[in-house]
C-alpha cells in the first residue's frame, strides 16, 4: 500500500485555506475573470466607436464586382463616386483595393 493513500474508510483531510494549490487555483480563476471582463469592455468600446457612423444599408459583393461598382451604384445624387468610394473604404476599414466575393460592405448614410 502506498504511503500517500488514506487508510480504508477514511477520507483525506480537506485542503486548508492557505494551501498553495488552492491559492494558485484562485489566482488563475481571478486572472481568467479579469481577462474576460477586459475582453467584453474592449469589444463594447469598439462596437460603440463603429456605431458612430450612420449606415444606410449594405451590399454583398458578387464575384467580379468591385468596390468602385458599389460606389457608383450607391452614390447619392450629386455625390462624386470617388467621395463615395472613400467613404465606403473608411466605414468598412478597407485599406487596399482587394475585396473578396460575398463580402458584406456597409453603405454610409449621407
Buried (B, 14 or more C-beta within 10 A) or exposed (E): EEEEEEEEEEEEEEEEEEEEEEEEEEEEEEEEEEEEEEEEEEEEEEEEEEEEEEEEEEBEBEEEBEBBBBBEEBBEEEEEBEEBBEBBBEBBEBEEEEBEEEBEBBBBEB
